[in-house]
Amino acid sequence: MVRLSTRRCGWLPALLICVALAGCGGSGNRISGKVTFAGQPVKSGKIYFQPDGSKGNKGPTGYANIVDGKYDTASGGVGAVKGPVIIQIEAIDPDKQGKKEKGDTSGEVTVASLFPRYETTAEISGDTTKDIDVPANAANGPVQAGPKVVVP
């Protein structure tokens, strides 16, 4: 039987509480800003901050909703990891319906995408503000290749 002295292990409960409060990896760095397309605010969409694995960065993908041209990972999103990231932007026009496929009888409502997924890169060094202007020629495509992002 092993006995632990109270004097030797009196710090153990405090350490366990600190570890529990710290959590596993935290919520990432808060990123906020504005997203415009051809100089106009993006009404609705999603922005992702994917660690750039080609530059040795890894971790969870941060994300935020874009509402009326603004986003904030602290408002219903997930913060981004530090280091090089690939920023991916998807935007829709909630006022326009998308095209239905021929024979679609599902009744689902589709929305029009403003442009194919747009990607750019950035270096995240901590909590920051990052404004992004998606150029007008992004609407001409092509759809940019990249990993599919799944958000829980």
N, C-alpha and C positions, 0 to 999 in steps of 0.2 A: 504494500500500500504506500502510495506517495502522498506526503503531506506538504501542502504549500503554506508557508508562513504568511500571516497577514501582513507582517512588516515588509516582506519581500514582494508581495503581490498586491499591495494596497492600491497601486496605480492601475491594475488590470481593469477594474470596472470603468474607470475614467477613460482608458484607452478604447474600450469597446464602445462606449457612448460616442466618442469622437469619430470612430470609424463608421458607426451607424449614421451619424449626422452628415458625414461627408458623402456618403453614398458611393455608387460605382461609376465614376467618371464625370459626375456633375452634368449640367445641362448645356455645356458648351458656351461659346462666346456669343453674346447678343449682337446681332447684326440687324440694322434697320436702314431704311432709305426710301428712295423713290424709283419707280420704274416707268419709263416713258417709251413710246414707240413712235418714231418719226416726230418727236417733240411733243406728243400728246400723252397724258397719263393713261396707263393701262388700267381699264376699269376692273378687270377680274383676272385672276390667274394664280400661278404658284411659282415660287422661286426656290431652288435647291442649291445647297453648298456641299458638293461631293468632294471628299478628300482626293487629291490627285495622286493616285497610286503610281503613276509613271515617274513621279518625283519623290517617291518614298513616303508619302503621307498616307495615313490610314485612320480609320475611326468611323463613327456613325455619320450619316448624311444629315446635315441641318436643312431646315426648310421653313417656309412661312407662306401664308396666303397673301396675295396682292389684292388690295381692295382700294378702289379709287386712286390708283397710282402709288400707294404706299404699302410698305411691308415692315414687319417687326417680328423677329424670331421669338421674342418674349410674349407675343400675343397669339397663343394657340399654335405655336410652332416649336421647333427644336433648334437650339443654338449650334453654331458651326465649330469644328475643331480648328486649332491654330495650324498654320502652315499653308502650303499651296493647295488651292481648291479649284474645281471646275464649277462655275456658276451656270446653272441651267434655268431657263425661263420658259414657261408655257403661259400663253395668254389667250383669253377668249373674249368675244364680244357678246355679252349677255343679251344685247338687243337684236341680234341676228341669229336665225336658226341655221343649223348646218344642213348639209344635203343628206337625205335619207337614201339608203341603198335600195335598188329596185326590188320590189317584192317584200319590203320590210313592213310587217303588220304588228310589230311589237308595241307600238304606241309610245315608245320612249321618245323623249324630247332630246334633240341634238342641238349643239351650239356650234357656232362658227369660230374657228381658230383664227387669230389675227395673223399668225405666222407660224411656220414650223418651229420646233424647239430650237431656241437660240442658246448658244453656249459661248462663254468667255471665261477667262481665268483671272484669278486674284490671289493675293497673299494675305492671309488673315493673321494678325498679330495680337488680337485681343478684341474686346468689345469695340465696335466701330459703326460708322455710318457709311453706306456705299450706295450711291446713286448710279443707275444704269440707264443709258439711252440705247434702246435697240434700234439700229438703223432701218430706214424705210425699205432698203433692198433686202432685208431679211425675209420679207413677205414672198420674195421670189424663190425661196428655197435654196438649195435642196434641204430636205429633212436632215438635220445633222445627226450623224451616228453617235451613239453613246450608250452607256449602260442604262437599262430600264431602272427607274427609281420606284421603289415600293414604299409607300408611307403608311405606317400602321394607322 
